[in-house]
Amino acid sequence: MGWRFRDSGLAALFGFALKGREEPFVVTVTGEAAIRPPMMRRPLAPPPKSGPRYNEFITVPKVRVIDDEGENLGVMFTQEAIEQAAEVGLDLVEVSPNADPPVCKFLDIGKFKYEAQKKANIARKTQKTQELKEIKMRPNIDDHDYDTKMKKVHDFIGDGDKVKITLRFRGRELSHQQLGMNLLQRVAENVAEIAKVEAYPRMEGRQMLMVLSPK
């Protein structure tokens, strides 16, 4: 049989040399036919980095299918479900990957991603960032100042923020740390219905600290 080579590299692959010839030439091969060089396969498209898997990115062999009307079509082969979704101009989208088998639905994947992103943006705008507020007291604070400070504590907790209570000891007050412990216990009891102690009282230098967070 005859083989026509135009490339020296390809000829070398079969053990032939062009011997300086540029024009095509024919080589006769006897016996078994030479094996064709391997074909280069086109790489598959990468799976989606975020969001649900859909269509060919669904790797399980079978899925439970919900159509675009919300009707349960039962368990079917994934490829068959993809084809049925395509027939109505939609995609097969995995909506419950942890189910056995995974649950998929006929959806428009572009519209589905757009709506999901829209909801995420709204949630981000309405979400309040929790802050750590600080209330400073003295171990021997009087009742009027205490009530004023506690009103602020209630306001901060009500807004969803954490509150750090800081007691500052001066001079000989440092030898009476039990006064501070009693005061912080009183604070915790006063807000017990709306807050919990996140960080229990501890000393840092001449200060005693406690952190409250909303329940």
C-alpha positions as CSV (number, residue, x, y, z in Angstrom):
1,M,0.0,0.0,0.0
2,G,1.2,3.6,-0.6
3,W,1.6,6.4,2.0
4,R,2.2,10.0,1.0
5,F,4.1,12.2,3.5
6,R,4.5,15.9,3.3
7,D,6.2,16.3,6.7
8,S,9.6,15.0,7.7
9,G,8.5,14.6,11.3
10,L,5.5,12.5,10.3
11,A,7.8,10.4,8.1
12,A,10.2,9.9,10.9
13,L,7.3,8.7,13.1
14,F,7.0,5.7,10.7
15,G,10.7,5.2,10.5
16,F,11.2,6.8,7.0
17,A,13.5,9.7,6.0
18,L,12.8,12.3,3.3
19,K,16.5,12.4,2.4
20,G,16.4,16.1,1.7
21,R,13.4,16.0,-0.6
22,E,10.8,18.7,-0.2
23,E,8.2,17.3,-2.6
24,P,5.6,14.7,-1.5
25,F,6.8,11.1,-2.0
26,V,5.2,7.7,-1.7
27,V,6.4,4.9,0.5
28,T,5.2,1.3,0.0
29,V,4.5,-0.6,3.2
30,T,4.1,-4.3,3.2
31,G,2.5,-6.6,5.7
32,E,0.3,-5.0,8.3
33,A,-0.9,-1.5,7.8
34,A,0.9,1.2,9.8
35,I,-0.9,2.5,12.9
36,R,-2.3,6.0,12.6
37,P,-0.8,8.6,14.9
38,P,-3.0,9.4,17.9
39,M,-5.7,12.1,17.5
40,M,-5.6,15.1,19.7
41,R,-8.8,15.4,21.7
42,R,-10.4,18.7,22.4
43,P,-10.3,19.5,26.1
44,L,-13.6,19.6,27.9
45,A,-14.9,22.9,29.1
46,P,-14.1,23.5,32.8
47,P,-17.0,23.0,35.3
48,P,-18.7,26.1,36.7
49,K,-16.6,27.7,39.5
50,S,-19.7,28.9,41.3
51,G,-23.4,28.1,41.3
52,P,-25.1,24.8,40.6
53,R,-24.0,22.2,38.1
54,Y,-26.0,21.9,34.9
55,N,-26.3,19.9,31.8
56,E,-23.1,18.1,30.9
57,F,-21.5,19.2,34.2
58,I,-23.8,16.9,36.1
59,T,-21.6,13.8,36.5
60,V,-24.0,11.3,38.2
61,P,-25.7,8.8,35.9
62,K,-29.2,9.2,37.2
63,V,-31.2,12.1,38.7
64,R,-34.6,12.9,40.0
65,V,-36.3,15.3,37.7
66,I,-38.7,18.2,38.2
67,D,-40.0,19.8,35.1
68,D,-40.6,23.5,34.5
69,E,-44.2,23.2,35.7
70,G,-43.1,21.7,39.0
71,E,-44.2,18.2,38.2
72,N,-42.0,15.3,39.5
73,L,-41.0,13.2,36.5
74,G,-39.2,10.6,38.7
75,V,-35.7,9.2,38.4
76,M,-34.2,9.0,34.9
77,F,-30.8,8.8,33.2
78,T,-29.1,12.2,33.3
79,Q,-28.5,12.3,29.5
80,E,-32.2,11.6,28.9
81,A,-33.2,14.4,31.3
82,I,-30.8,16.8,29.5
83,E,-32.4,16.0,26.2
84,Q,-35.9,16.5,27.6
85,A,-35.0,19.9,29.1
86,A,-33.5,20.9,25.7
87,E,-36.7,20.0,23.9
88,V,-38.5,22.7,25.9
89,G,-35.6,25.2,25.5
90,L,-34.3,24.9,29.0
91,D,-31.3,23.5,30.9
92,L,-31.1,20.6,33.4
93,V,-30.0,22.3,36.7
94,E,-29.0,20.5,39.8
95,V,-31.0,22.1,42.7
96,S,-30.4,19.5,45.5
97,P,-27.0,17.8,45.0
98,N,-26.9,16.1,48.3
99,A,-30.1,14.1,47.7
100,D,-29.9,10.5,46.6
101,P,-30.2,10.6,43.7
102,P,-29.6,14.4,43.2
103,V,-32.7,16.5,42.3
104,C,-32.6,18.5,39.1
105,K,-35.0,20.9,37.6
106,F,-35.8,22.3,34.1
107,L,-34.6,25.9,34.3
108,D,-33.0,28.7,32.3
109,I,-29.5,28.6,33.8
110,G,-28.7,32.2,32.7
111,K,-31.9,33.5,34.3
112,F,-31.4,31.3,37.4
113,K,-27.9,32.7,38.0
114,Y,-29.1,36.2,37.5
115,E,-31.9,35.9,40.0
116,A,-29.5,34.2,42.6
117,Q,-27.0,37.0,42.2
118,K,-29.7,39.6,42.5
119,K,-30.9,38.1,45.8
120,A,-27.4,37.9,47.1
121,N,-26.8,41.6,46.4
122,I,-30.0,42.6,48.2
123,A,-29.1,40.4,51.2
124,R,-25.6,42.1,51.3
125,K,-27.1,45.6,51.3
126,T,-29.6,44.8,54.1
127,Q,-27.1,42.9,56.2
128,K,-25.9,45.0,59.2
129,T,-22.2,44.6,60.2
130,Q,-22.0,43.7,63.8
131,E,-19.8,46.1,65.8
132,L,-18.1,45.9,69.2
133,K,-19.2,48.8,71.4
134,E,-17.5,49.8,74.6
135,I,-19.1,50.9,77.9
136,K,-16.7,52.2,80.6
137,M,-17.6,52.0,84.3
138,R,-15.9,52.5,87.6
139,P,-16.0,49.6,90.3
140,N,-17.8,52.0,92.7
141,I,-20.2,53.6,90.2
142,D,-23.3,55.2,91.7
143,D,-26.8,54.0,90.8
144,H,-27.6,57.0,88.5
145,D,-24.5,56.6,86.4
146,Y,-25.1,52.8,86.3
147,D,-28.7,53.2,85.0
148,T,-27.4,55.6,82.3
149,K,-24.7,53.2,81.2
150,M,-27.1,50.2,81.2
151,K,-29.5,52.1,79.0
152,K,-26.8,52.4,76.4
153,V,-25.9,48.7,76.8
154,H,-29.6,47.8,76.1
155,D,-29.6,50.1,73.0
156,F,-26.4,48.5,71.6
157,I,-27.6,44.9,72.2
158,G,-31.0,45.8,70.6
159,D,-29.1,47.0,67.5
160,G,-27.4,43.7,67.2
161,D,-24.0,44.8,68.4
162,K,-21.6,43.3,70.9
163,V,-20.7,45.3,74.0
164,K,-17.5,45.3,75.9
165,I,-17.8,46.4,79.6
166,T,-14.6,47.9,80.8
167,L,-13.9,48.6,84.5
168,R,-11.0,50.8,85.3
169,F,-9.3,50.4,88.7
170,R,-7.5,53.3,90.3
171,G,-5.0,53.3,93.1
172,R,-6.0,51.0,96.0
173,E,-9.1,49.9,94.1
174,L,-7.0,47.3,92.4
175,S,-6.8,45.4,95.7
176,H,-10.6,45.1,95.7
177,Q,-11.2,43.3,92.4
178,Q,-14.2,41.5,93.9
179,L,-16.1,44.8,93.6
180,G,-15.5,44.6,89.9
181,M,-16.6,41.0,89.7
182,N,-19.8,41.8,91.6
183,L,-20.5,44.8,89.3
184,L,-20.0,42.7,86.1
185,Q,-22.2,40.0,87.4
186,R,-24.9,42.6,88.1
187,V,-24.6,43.8,84.5
188,A,-24.9,40.3,83.1
189,E,-28.0,39.6,85.1
190,N,-29.6,42.8,84.0
191,V,-29.3,41.9,80.3
192,A,-29.8,38.1,80.7
193,E,-33.0,38.2,78.6
194,I,-31.4,39.8,75.6
195,A,-27.7,39.0,75.8
196,K,-25.2,36.3,76.8
197,V,-21.7,36.6,78.2
198,E,-19.4,35.9,75.3
199,A,-16.1,36.6,77.1
200,Y,-16.2,36.2,80.9
201,P,-14.5,38.8,83.2
202,R,-10.7,38.9,82.9
203,M,-8.0,41.3,84.0
204,E,-5.8,43.2,81.5
205,G,-3.5,45.4,83.5
206,R,-5.6,47.7,85.7
207,Q,-8.8,46.9,83.7
208,M,-11.4,44.2,84.1
209,L,-13.2,43.3,80.9
210,M,-16.3,41.4,79.9
211,V,-18.0,41.0,76.5
212,L,-21.7,40.6,75.9
213,S,-23.3,39.5,72.6
214,P,-27.0,39.4,71.5
215,K,-28.9,36.2,72.0
